[in-house]
């Protein structure tokens, strides 16, 4: 990155007009292909789905789905969260995740969760750093990738009632 130049991280909502950026990022970042329902859920989550820009270059995203819990309440499923390799370690992924965690706290959402591939040691360390706990193991969830087993990791928030 350029010496002497200051770089900033900014977030922007995903809308129809910039959905292609999310689709392109997903193609580069993740082995599977996402269906139309994924993108519809991402749009429906409103502020929970964001694109991240590093000095005006789209380098990452977090896409979430709101899910109703049995007995009432809502939880957030992080469907995807990633940053292009050259921009990792610069705070982009943390900024995206912190945005979602802050929204959960402000909106009294009790839980946020995602799946992490078992072989992804960097991702496992990353989510542990943010207080996520391992709640389940899913075997052969992703048939079209080399390491189909994953962990379910979640973080609960105390009720503000």
Backbone as a chain_set.jsonl record, in Angstrom:
{"seq": "XXXXXXXXXXXXXXXXXXXXXXXXXXXXXXXXXXXXXXXXXXXXXXXXXXXXXXXXXXXXXXXXXXXXXXXXXXXXXXXXXXXXXXXXXXXXXXXXXXXXXXXXXXXXXXXXXXXXXXXXXXXXXXXXXXXXXXXXXXXXXXXXXXXXXXXXXXXXXXXXX", "coords": {"N": [[0.845, -1.165, 0.0], [0.418, 2.361, -0.452], [3.072, 4.468, 0.625], [3.026, 6.959, 3.15], [0.448, 7.707, 2.602], [-2.832, 7.968, 3.813], [-5.101, 5.453, 4.66], [-8.51, 4.488, 4.657], [-11.215, 2.698, 6.169], [-14.4, 1.98, 5.108], [-17.921, 1.368, 5.343], [-20.716, 0.16, 3.473], [-24.148, -0.151, 2.698], [-25.815, -2.975, 1.18], [-27.436, -2.955, -1.858], [-29.769, -3.203, -4.602], [-28.418, -1.918, -6.71], [-25.68, -2.213, -6.15], [-25.304, -4.879, -5.767], [-23.905, -6.605, -7.436], [-21.263, -6.297, -6.719], [-21.087, -7.673, -4.273], [-21.659, -10.235, -5.219], [-19.433, -10.691, -6.913], [-17.315, -10.59, -5.048], [-17.993, -12.838, -3.472], [-17.59, -14.881, -5.327], [-14.82, -14.861, -5.592], [-13.94, -15.223, -2.935], [-15.164, -17.513, -1.758], [-15.704, -21.071, -2.005], [-18.135, -22.274, -2.909], [-21.188, -21.745, -4.818], [-23.552, -19.202, -4.567], [-27.082, -19.143, -4.209], [-30.108, -17.555, -5.486], [-31.782, -17.134, -3.248], [-30.01, -16.702, -1.122], [-29.007, -14.119, -1.766], [-31.387, -12.659, -1.706], [-32.081, -12.957, 1.003], [-29.885, -11.657, 2.128], [-30.276, -9.007, 1.253], [-32.722, -8.527, 2.545], [-31.952, -8.431, 5.179], [-31.197, -5.913, 5.741], [-29.439, -3.455, 7.439], [-27.619, -5.294, 8.427], [-26.154, -6.518, 6.446], [-23.285, -5.735, 4.747], [-20.97, -4.039, 2.592], [-17.44, -3.703, 2.472], [-15.083, -1.141, 2.166], [-11.808, -0.362, 1.36], [-10.019, 2.365, 1.353], [-11.713, 3.272, -0.74], [-11.862, 1.012, -2.38], [-13.594, -1.91, -3.035], [-13.352, -4.471, -0.83], [-14.272, -6.434, 0.899], [-16.949, -8.173, 2.667], [-19.906, -8.66, 4.657], [-22.574, -10.819, 4.997], [-25.794, -11.318, 6.087], [-28.56, -13.155, 7.577], [-31.746, -12.742, 8.924], [-33.301, -14.595, 11.415], [-36.181, -16.093, 12.77], [-36.668, -17.114, 16.091], [-37.666, -20.059, 17.903], [-40.338, -19.596, 20.103], [-40.233, -16.898, 19.993], [-38.441, -13.834, 19.327], [-35.338, -12.957, 17.646], [-32.603, -14.173, 15.767], [-29.337, -13.834, 14.355], [-27.937, -14.999, 11.422], [-24.812, -15.297, 10.169], [-24.182, -15.499, 6.982], [-22.107, -15.259, 5.191], [-18.79, -13.997, 5.411], [-16.105, -12.211, 4.641], [-12.812, -11.185, 3.465], [-10.799, -9.883, 0.91], [-7.685, -11.468, 0.183], [-5.21, -9.799, 0.003], [-5.91, -7.704, 1.667], [-6.341, -8.567, 4.204], [-5.844, -8.571, 7.737], [-5.762, -5.889, 8.133], [-7.795, -4.79, 9.528], [-10.279, -4.803, 8.338], [-12.067, -7.034, 8.276], [-12.625, -7.2, 11.011], [-13.891, -4.75, 11.407], [-16.24, -5.11, 9.902], [-17.428, -7.289, 11.298], [-17.67, -6.22, 13.894], [-19.53, -4.225, 13.356], [-21.88, -5.743, 12.857], [-22.13, -7.028, 15.357], [-22.501, -4.836, 17.062], [-24.976, -3.901, 16.088], [-26.598, -6.062, 16.841], [-26.539, -5.823, 19.65], [-27.719, -3.253, 19.984], [-30.258, -3.687, 18.911], [-31.397, -5.53, 20.547], [-31.015, -8.278, 19.984], [-30.71, -11.694, 20.513], [-28.794, -13.618, 19.745], [-26.034, -14.435, 17.591], [-24.723, -16.215, 14.867], [-22.613, -18.487, 12.981], [-21.153, -20.631, 10.438], [-18.02, -22.242, 10.375], [-15.394, -23.5, 8.487], [-13.732, -26.469, 9.445], [-11.025, -26.714, 8.844], [-10.105, -24.149, 8.662], [-8.075, -22.474, 10.298], [-7.243, -19.819, 10.838], [-9.657, -18.368, 10.659], [-11.088, -19.564, 12.745], [-9.57, -18.775, 14.999], [-9.954, -16.021, 14.749], [-12.776, -15.653, 15.201], [-12.968, -16.664, 17.804], [-11.544, -14.726, 19.168], [-13.403, -12.714, 19.24], [-15.218, -13.613, 21.043], [-16.899, -15.717, 20.311], [-18.39, -18.935, 20.656], [-17.929, -22.472, 20.355], [-20.531, -24.42, 19.26], [-21.515, -26.611, 17.915], [-20.801, -29.346, 15.64], [-20.774, -29.889, 12.23], [-20.994, -32.388, 9.912], [-19.882, -33.129, 6.628], [-21.235, -30.981, 5.373], [-20.759, -29.275, 3.258], [-20.642, -30.424, 0.305], [-19.284, -29.95, -2.079], [-16.709, -29.054, -1.653], [-13.253, -29.344, -0.54], [-12.856, -29.694, 2.241], [-15.384, -30.589, 3.909], [-16.46, -30.524, 6.495], [-17.629, -28.596, 9.266], [-17.628, -26.146, 11.923], [-20.154, -24.91, 14.098], [-20.356, -21.763, 15.288], [-21.17, -19.502, 17.864], [-22.456, -16.512, 19.361], [-23.837, -15.148, 22.218], [-26.071, -12.642, 23.45], [-26.747, -10.687, 26.299], [-30.052, -10.223, 27.515], [-31.769, -7.145, 27.211], [-33.994, -6.493, 28.568]], "CA": [[0.0, 0.0, 0.0], [1.239, 3.55, -0.655], [3.706, 5.083, 1.783], [2.651, 8.33, 3.394], [-0.961, 7.959, 2.291], [-3.709, 7.412, 4.823], [-6.171, 4.621, 4.121], [-9.635, 4.388, 5.571], [-12.17, 1.609, 5.962], [-15.78, 2.449, 5.195], [-18.933, 0.341, 5.087], [-21.869, 0.615, 2.711], [-25.215, -1.133, 2.607], [-25.98, -3.672, -0.094], [-28.696, -2.628, -2.53], [-29.813, -3.766, -5.957], [-27.456, -1.283, -7.609], [-24.314, -2.662, -5.9], [-25.337, -6.315, -5.464], [-22.893, -7.297, -8.229], [-20.004, -6.298, -5.963], [-21.166, -8.792, -3.34], [-21.562, -11.47, -6.012], [-18.042, -10.849, -7.356], [-16.525, -10.942, -3.87], [-18.289, -14.228, -3.1], [-16.959, -15.762, -6.316], [-13.385, -14.905, -5.296], [-13.662, -15.606, -1.554], [-15.764, -18.748, -1.265], [-15.69, -22.13, -3.024], [-19.455, -22.626, -3.435], [-21.957, -20.714, -5.518], [-24.735, -18.839, -3.806], [-28.33, -19.098, -4.975], [-30.881, -16.316, -5.386], [-32.306, -16.972, -1.894], [-28.936, -16.093, -0.328], [-28.97, -12.684, -2.047], [-32.646, -12.089, -1.215], [-31.95, -12.885, 2.466], [-28.898, -10.617, 2.428], [-30.958, -7.714, 1.081], [-33.777, -8.406, 3.552], [-31.374, -8.211, 6.512], [-30.989, -4.47, 5.907], [-28.143, -2.954, 7.914], [-26.72, -6.389, 8.806], [-25.323, -6.908, 5.306], [-22.472, -4.576, 4.379], [-19.747, -4.116, 1.804], [-16.365, -2.936, 3.088], [-14.194, -0.472, 1.22], [-10.525, 0.081, 1.88], [-9.638, 3.485, 0.493], [-12.643, 3.284, -1.879], [-11.809, -0.244, -3.147], [-14.425, -2.92, -2.381], [-12.423, -5.544, -0.469], [-14.853, -7.421, 1.792], [-18.387, -8.075, 2.916], [-20.59, -9.551, 5.586], [-23.961, -10.996, 4.564], [-26.524, -11.966, 7.175], [-29.982, -13.475, 7.439], [-32.484, -12.681, 10.179], [-34.083, -15.818, 11.619], [-37.054, -16.101, 13.943], [-36.397, -18.209, 17.015], [-38.837, -20.655, 18.547], [-40.69, -18.876, 21.314], [-40.093, -15.464, 19.779], [-37.092, -13.295, 19.218], [-34.637, -13.055, 16.37], [-31.168, -14.387, 15.801], [-28.676, -13.47, 13.108], [-27.051, -16.002, 10.823], [-23.829, -14.737, 9.25], [-24.107, -16.451, 5.873], [-20.748, -15.144, 4.665], [-18.001, -12.897, 5.963], [-14.769, -12.407, 4.098], [-12.014, -10.061, 2.988], [-9.816, -10.294, -0.088], [-6.414, -11.817, 0.826], [-4.234, -8.722, 0.208], [-6.415, -6.718, 2.619], [-6.524, -9.19, 5.519], [-4.925, -8.07, 8.751], [-5.811, -4.423, 8.162], [-8.944, -4.38, 10.331], [-11.517, -4.775, 7.546], [-12.963, -8.087, 8.786], [-13.045, -6.8, 12.356], [-14.849, -3.649, 11.271], [-17.506, -5.698, 9.457], [-18.023, -8.08, 12.373], [-18.074, -5.31, 14.971], [-20.766, -3.568, 12.931], [-22.986, -6.682, 13.096], [-22.261, -7.24, 16.803], [-23.103, -3.613, 17.625], [-26.404, -3.899, 15.744], [-27.274, -7.05, 17.703], [-26.699, -5.22, 20.981], [-28.659, -2.137, 19.916], [-31.602, -4.144, 18.548], [-31.797, -6.56, 21.5], [-31.001, -9.596, 19.345], [-30.11, -12.552, 21.527], [-27.736, -14.527, 19.291], [-25.495, -14.352, 16.237], [-23.965, -17.449, 14.658], [-22.141, -18.8, 11.637], [-20.417, -21.881, 10.267], [-16.626, -22.062, 10.01], [-14.782, -24.76, 8.083], [-12.818, -26.975, 10.464], [-9.626, -26.525, 8.452], [-9.796, -22.72, 8.595], [-7.549, -22.118, 11.612], [-7.245, -18.36, 11.006], [-11.034, -17.939, 10.928], [-11.442, -20.053, 14.077], [-8.923, -17.849, 15.948], [-10.601, -14.715, 14.602], [-14.069, -15.617, 15.879], [-12.722, -16.848, 19.237], [-11.108, -13.418, 19.677], [-14.612, -11.898, 19.418], [-16.08, -14.229, 22.052], [-17.768, -16.768, 19.787], [-18.168, -20.252, 21.254], [-18.264, -23.612, 19.504], [-21.772, -25.0, 19.751], [-21.868, -27.836, 17.188], [-19.987, -29.727, 14.488], [-21.6, -30.415, 11.14], [-20.166, -33.208, 9.024], [-20.263, -33.188, 5.211], [-22.217, -29.947, 5.063], [-20.434, -28.688, 1.971], [-20.189, -31.559, -0.494], [-18.502, -29.572, -3.249], [-15.406, -28.506, -1.297], [-12.319, -30.35, -0.044], [-13.037, -29.906, 3.675], [-16.817, -30.32, 4.064], [-16.883, -30.437, 7.887], [-17.521, -27.244, 9.813], [-18.1, -25.861, 13.273], [-21.112, -23.825, 14.293], [-19.896, -20.909, 16.369], [-22.203, -18.511, 18.157], [-22.249, -15.541, 20.449], [-25.117, -14.726, 22.793], [-26.098, -11.319, 24.047], [-27.705, -10.63, 27.413], [-31.291, -9.509, 27.223], [-31.82, -5.791, 27.786], [-35.347, -6.28, 29.124]], "C": [[0.893, 1.233, 0.0], [1.788, 4.146, 0.621], [3.234, 6.531, 1.908], [1.201, 8.663, 3.1], [-1.829, 7.284, 3.349], [-4.855, 6.644, 4.161], [-7.281, 4.52, 5.145], [-10.528, 3.221, 5.169], [-13.565, 2.21, 6.109], [-16.715, 1.296, 4.835], [-20.088, 0.967, 4.322], [-22.89, -0.509, 2.668], [-25.262, -1.778, 1.235], [-27.385, -3.38, -0.612], [-28.664, -3.278, -3.904], [-28.695, -3.213, -6.839], [-26.004, -1.701, -7.36], [-24.22, -4.15, -5.543], [-24.245, -7.069, -6.233], [-21.544, -7.31, -7.51], [-19.977, -7.437, -4.958], [-21.015, -10.109, -4.087], [-20.135, -11.729, -6.471], [-17.141, -11.23, -6.194], [-16.74, -12.401, -3.493], [-17.631, -15.215, -4.049], [-15.469, -15.939, -6.013], [-13.112, -15.537, -3.928], [-14.094, -17.017, -1.168], [-15.884, -19.793, -2.365], [-17.047, -22.451, -3.645], [-20.075, -21.476, -4.203], [-23.236, -20.459, -4.732], [-25.935, -18.695, -4.722], [-29.049, -17.77, -4.737], [-31.402, -16.069, -3.971], [-31.265, -16.324, -0.976], [-28.96, -14.572, -0.51], [-30.253, -11.986, -1.6], [-32.597, -11.935, 0.307], [-30.982, -11.782, 2.873], [-29.525, -9.23, 2.312], [-31.977, -7.481, 2.192], [-33.218, -8.121, 4.949], [-31.058, -6.733, 6.763], [-29.569, -4.134, 6.32], [-27.156, -4.059, 8.297], [-25.834, -6.866, 7.657], [-24.611, -5.659, 4.798], [-21.33, -4.969, 3.448], [-18.708, -3.265, 2.523], [-15.445, -2.394, 2.007], [-12.929, -0.05, 1.955], [-10.006, 1.136, 0.914], [-10.397, 3.433, -0.839], [-12.563, 2.064, -2.791], [-12.631, -1.279, -2.377], [-13.58, -4.167, -2.118], [-13.043, -6.619, 0.418], [-16.338, -7.202, 1.988], [-18.79, -8.998, 4.066], [-22.041, -9.601, 5.114], [-24.68, -11.839, 5.607], [-27.963, -12.279, 6.788], [-30.594, -13.373, 8.831], [-33.356, -13.928, 10.276], [-34.929, -15.684, 12.874], [-36.744, -17.335, 14.781], [-37.706, -18.779, 17.541], [-39.101, -19.913, 19.839], [-40.519, -17.367, 21.197], [-38.643, -15.024, 19.739], [-36.483, -13.557, 17.851], [-33.183, -13.389, 16.643], [-30.62, -14.088, 14.413], [-27.778, -14.615, 12.668], [-26.107, -15.27, 9.877], [-23.639, -15.783, 8.156], [-22.723, -16.438, 5.235], [-20.085, -13.901, 5.251], [-16.58, -13.105, 5.462], [-14.145, -11.127, 3.593], [-11.003, -10.609, 1.987], [-8.441, -10.434, 0.567], [-5.445, -10.649, 1.007], [-4.64, -7.698, 1.266], [-6.687, -7.309, 4.0], [-5.47, -8.652, 6.478], [-4.899, -6.556, 8.863], [-7.015, -3.892, 8.943], [-10.272, -4.383, 9.595], [-12.52, -5.807, 8.077], [-13.486, -7.761, 10.171], [-14.088, -5.694, 12.291], [-16.223, -4.178, 10.857], [-18.192, -6.453, 10.59], [-18.481, -7.192, 13.521], [-19.362, -4.57, 14.626], [-21.969, -4.472, 13.237], [-23.204, -6.905, 14.592], [-22.899, -6.029, 17.474], [-24.598, -3.538, 17.314], [-27.182, -4.889, 16.6], [-27.536, -6.467, 19.077], [-27.764, -4.127, 20.976], [-30.091, -2.588, 19.664], [-32.094, -5.28, 19.438], [-31.951, -7.932, 20.841], [-30.18, -10.52, 20.225], [-28.911, -13.366, 21.057], [-27.318, -14.208, 17.858], [-24.639, -15.602, 16.044], [-23.546, -17.59, 13.206], [-21.486, -20.171, 11.64], [-19.011, -21.547, 9.805], [-16.06, -23.421, 9.633], [-13.744, -25.173, 9.123], [-11.358, -26.718, 10.122], [-9.187, -25.062, 8.467], [-9.338, -22.198, 9.96], [-7.555, -20.608, 11.863], [-8.638, -17.841, 11.34], [-11.462, -18.366, 12.328], [-10.847, -19.134, 15.142], [-9.608, -16.489, 15.935], [-11.9, -14.668, 15.391], [-13.934, -15.853, 17.381], [-12.349, -15.519, 19.885], [-12.312, -12.517, 19.962], [-15.619, -12.539, 20.374], [-17.066, -15.252, 21.536], [-17.387, -18.093, 20.425], [-18.596, -21.336, 20.286], [-19.492, -24.299, 20.071], [-22.133, -26.313, 19.068], [-20.82, -28.107, 16.112], [-20.926, -30.321, 13.454], [-20.671, -31.156, 10.184], [-20.751, -33.197, 7.613], [-21.339, -32.182, 4.834], [-22.007, -29.353, 3.675], [-19.831, -29.77, 1.088], [-19.253, -31.185, -1.632], [-17.16, -28.927, -2.907], [-14.559, -29.583, -0.626], [-12.506, -30.666, 1.433], [-14.49, -29.602, 4.038], [-17.298, -30.186, 5.513], [-16.705, -29.013, 8.402], [-18.009, -27.211, 11.256], [-19.207, -24.817, 13.176], [-20.579, -23.049, 15.492], [-20.94, -19.827, 16.596], [-21.787, -17.612, 19.306], [-23.628, -15.107, 20.905], [-24.968, -13.363, 23.424], [-27.092, -11.34, 25.187], [-28.919, -9.81, 27.008], [-31.269, -8.145, 27.925], [-33.147, -5.498, 28.458], [-35.304, -5.898, 30.583]], "O": [[2.045, 1.141, 0.426], [1.056, 4.315, 1.596], [3.064, 7.233, 0.911], [0.769, 9.793, 3.326], [-1.57, 6.142, 3.729], [-5.49, 7.132, 3.225], [-7.03, 4.472, 6.349], [-10.586, 2.818, 4.007], [-13.871, 2.865, 7.106], [-16.337, 0.372, 4.114], [-20.4, 2.145, 4.494], [-22.529, -1.684, 2.608], [-24.806, -1.2, 0.248], [-28.379, -3.537, 0.098], [-27.646, -3.836, -4.314], [-28.095, -3.95, -7.622], [-25.17, -1.564, -8.255], [-23.182, -4.618, -5.076], [-23.717, -8.064, -5.737], [-20.765, -8.248, -7.681], [-18.951, -8.101, -4.804], [-20.308, -11.005, -3.624], [-19.67, -12.868, -6.425], [-16.287, -12.105, -6.338], [-15.779, -13.122, -3.224], [-17.166, -16.272, -3.622], [-14.925, -17.034, -6.161], [-12.158, -16.3, -3.778], [-13.449, -17.651, -0.332], [-16.134, -19.455, -3.522], [-17.103, -22.862, -4.804], [-19.54, -20.367, -4.227], [-23.91, -21.39, -4.292], [-25.832, -18.202, -5.846], [-28.643, -16.971, -3.893], [-31.462, -14.921, -3.532], [-31.612, -15.487, -0.142], [-28.936, -13.826, 0.469], [-30.207, -10.837, -1.16], [-33.018, -10.91, 0.843], [-31.222, -11.06, 3.841], [-29.323, -8.38, 3.178], [-32.087, -6.374, 2.72], [-33.941, -7.62, 5.81], [-30.693, -6.355, 7.876], [-28.611, -4.486, 5.631], [-25.97, -3.782, 8.475], [-24.847, -7.561, 7.898], [-25.246, -4.658, 4.464], [-20.801, -6.079, 3.514], [-19.038, -2.236, 3.112], [-15.081, -3.096, 1.063], [-12.984, 0.542, 3.033], [-9.605, 0.825, -0.208], [-9.805, 3.535, -1.914], [-13.143, 2.077, -3.877], [-12.388, -1.5, -1.191], [-13.145, -4.84, -3.053], [-12.396, -7.635, 0.672], [-16.909, -6.205, 1.549], [-18.107, -9.97, 4.388], [-22.66, -8.567, 4.863], [-24.234, -12.929, 5.963], [-28.503, -11.748, 5.817], [-30.021, -13.865, 9.804], [-34.065, -14.274, 9.331], [-34.455, -15.22, 13.911], [-36.581, -18.44, 14.263], [-38.718, -18.084, 17.618], [-38.17, -19.631, 20.593], [-40.646, -16.643, 22.185], [-37.738, -15.784, 20.085], [-37.039, -14.277, 17.022], [-32.606, -12.939, 17.633], [-31.355, -14.091, 13.425], [-26.968, -15.127, 13.442], [-26.552, -14.685, 8.889], [-23.014, -16.82, 8.376], [-22.224, -17.474, 4.793], [-20.738, -12.9, 5.542], [-15.928, -14.082, 5.831], [-14.822, -10.133, 3.329], [-10.423, -11.674, 2.198], [-8.069, -9.617, 1.409], [-4.888, -10.513, 2.096], [-3.807, -6.911, 1.715], [-7.209, -6.618, 4.874], [-4.353, -8.322, 6.079], [-4.095, -6.003, 9.613], [-7.229, -2.681, 9.009], [-11.293, -4.003, 10.168], [-13.686, -5.483, 8.301], [-14.652, -8.014, 10.476], [-15.06, -5.709, 13.045], [-17.246, -3.751, 11.392], [-19.389, -6.284, 10.82], [-19.568, -7.393, 14.064], [-20.19, -4.316, 15.501], [-22.959, -4.017, 13.81], [-24.348, -6.964, 15.044], [-23.744, -6.18, 18.357], [-25.396, -3.157, 18.171], [-28.296, -4.597, 17.036], [-28.637, -6.602, 19.611], [-28.614, -4.083, 21.866], [-31.035, -1.957, 20.14], [-33.096, -5.924, 19.125], [-32.908, -8.656, 21.116], [-29.075, -10.169, 20.638], [-28.087, -13.77, 21.878], [-28.123, -13.777, 17.033], [-23.912, -16.004, 16.952], [-24.058, -16.902, 12.322], [-21.289, -20.788, 12.687], [-18.818, -20.68, 8.952], [-16.225, -24.39, 10.374], [-12.979, -24.346, 9.619], [-10.539, -26.523, 11.02], [-8.001, -24.777, 8.3], [-10.107, -21.566, 10.684], [-7.839, -20.167, 12.977], [-8.789, -16.975, 12.202], [-12.132, -17.605, 13.026], [-11.539, -18.752, 16.086], [-9.817, -15.88, 16.984], [-12.112, -13.74, 16.171], [-14.711, -15.298, 18.159], [-12.774, -15.218, 21.0], [-12.243, -11.651, 20.834], [-16.746, -12.061, 20.5], [-17.991, -15.626, 22.257], [-16.214, -18.349, 20.7], [-19.514, -21.143, 19.49], [-19.497, -24.713, 21.23], [-22.969, -27.059, 19.578], [-20.057, -27.221, 15.726], [-21.771, -31.157, 13.774], [-19.68, -30.6, 9.711], [-21.968, -33.248, 7.435], [-22.249, -32.495, 4.067], [-22.965, -28.973, 3.002], [-18.622, -30.0, 1.13], [-18.496, -32.034, -2.103], [-16.534, -28.315, -3.773], [-15.081, -30.611, -0.194], [-12.326, -31.815, 1.835], [-14.803, -28.479, 4.434], [-18.435, -29.773, 5.739], [-15.761, -28.316, 8.029], [-18.697, -28.114, 11.731], [-19.198, -23.959, 12.295], [-20.377, -23.607, 16.57], [-21.522, -19.3, 15.647], [-20.895, -17.925, 20.095], [-24.481, -14.746, 20.094], [-23.888, -12.977, 23.872], [-28.161, -11.939, 25.07], [-28.818, -8.838, 26.26], [-30.818, -8.014, 29.063], [-33.394, -4.367, 28.875], [-36.35, -5.685, 31.196]]}, "num_chains": 1, "name": "protein.A"}
